[in-house]
């Protein structure tokens, strides 16, 4: 009977060690994924800012004038029915 009790105590101790190890591994994975999430969120915010900068009306107007040699129309005629 005492041998059986020692075996049960040993089995419980080994199970506790295994569960603690698994918990540490899962916590480490969670921390890595959380860091990746933060990094992706920062990149997404940066890309949104870059997109808004690149698509700003003034910038598009400037590019059209420089690269396509576009100008404002000299004569504007409005047609009505």
N, C-alpha and C positions, 0 to 999 in steps of 0.2 A: 504494500500500500504506500509506504513512503517513497518508493521508487517511482510509482505512478504519479504521485504529487509533484516530484521533482521534474519529471518529464513534461507534465502539464505546465508547470511554471516556466520551464525552458522554452516550450513551444509558444507560450504567451509572450515571452520576452523577445523571441525571434520574430514573431508576428508584429510586435510593436516597432521593432527596428525596421522591418520591411515597410510598414506603413509610414513611418517617419521619413524614410529615404524617398519613397514615392511622393510624399507631400513636398519635400524639398525640390525634387525634380519638376513637379508640376508648378510650383511657385516660381522657379527659375524660368520655365517656359512662358509663364504668364507675364513675368517682368520683361522678357525679351519681346514678346508680342506687343506689350503696352508701349515699349520704347519705339517699336516699329510703327505703331499707330500714331504716336506723337510726331514722329519724323514725317510720315505721310501726310498728316494733317498740316504740318508746317509747309511742306512742299505744295500742297493743294492751295493753301492761302497765298503763297508766293506766286503760283501760277495764275490765280485769279487776279491778283494785283497786276501782274505782267500783261495779262489779256486786256484788262481795262486800260492800261497805259497804251498798249499797241493799237487799240481800237478807238482811242479818243478822237473826237471830231477834228480838233486842231491838227493832230498828227497826220490824219488821213488827208486833210486839205493840203498840208505842207508837202506830203509825198506826191500827191497828184500834181501839184504845181511844179515840183522839181523834176520828178522822173518822167511824167507824161506831158510836161509843158502845157498844162491846162491853165486857163485864165478865166476870169469872170466874163460873161457875155457882154458885148458892147451895146447891143440893142436888144431890148426885151419887148416882145410883142405878145399881147394876150388876145387870144381868139375866143369869141363868144358865139353861141348858136343864134 
